[in-house]
Amino acid sequence: MAMLAAHFSRDAQPLGLEFGIRLTRAVKADDVLTMRWRVVEAKWKASLNGYLVKLEGRASNAQGENVMKSTATIVVMPKETHA
């Protein structure tokens, strides 16, 4: 969740609506993990003044084995400008 917030907040104002996380394999204390998110849908939602974005994510260990699957729905709105 923090990865999405950090990425989208650079240029916009994100708001998390829904997150799902499923752990699929045990992770050892010294494992190195790689996390990836993929946008699967983005559509303008006028009532929210932003894009409704659906994402799928996964984490894999150094051996390439998936250890986590995730989904997210967020709203990405323009950043407010202060005069």
N, C-alpha and C positions, 0 to 999 in steps of 0.2 A: 504494500500500500504506500509506503514511504517513497519507494522508487517512482511510482506514478506521480505522486504529489510533487516530488523534486523536479521531475522532467517537465510536466505541464505548467508548473508555476513560474518557470523562467519567462514565458511569453504570454501567459493567460492566467485566469483564475479557475482552478479546478475545484470540483465539489464531488466527493465520493458518495454514491447512492447505494451501491451494493457490491459486496465482495464475497467470493466463495473460495475456500482453500481446502484442498484434499491432499493429505500426505500419502505418498504411494510407496515409499521405501525408507527404511531407517537411515539416518545420517550420523556418521561418527564425528567425534569432537574435532578432529583435525581435517575433515573433508573440505575441499575447496568447491564451492558451488557457483554455478553460472545461472543467472536469472534472466529470462527473456519475456517480454510482453509483445503481443501482436494485436493491432487494431483490426477487428473483424467487421465493424460497422460504425459509421459516423453519420449522423443526420442532424440537420438544423432543427431546433425546437424553439419556436418563437416565444412560447409561453415561459420558457426558462432563459431566454436571451442567450442561448449558447448551443453548442453541439452536444447531443447525447451520444456518447462514445462507449461502445462495447469492446472489451478486450479479453484475450485469452493469454494466460501466462503459464510458464513452467520453469522449474528449476532442475538442473541436472548436476551430477557430481563429476569428478575429474575423469571417470570412466565412461561418461556419456549416458549414464543411467538416469532416467527421470525419477526424481524424489518428491516432486510436488506438482500438482496441477491447480490452476487457479482461474477464476473469472472475475471480471469487474465491470461495473457500469458506472460511468462518471459523467458529469456535465462539465464542459470546458467553455467558460465564458470569457469575454474580453476583460482585460485588466482595467480596473477603474483608474482613471487619471485624476490626480488632485491638482487643483490650480493653486 
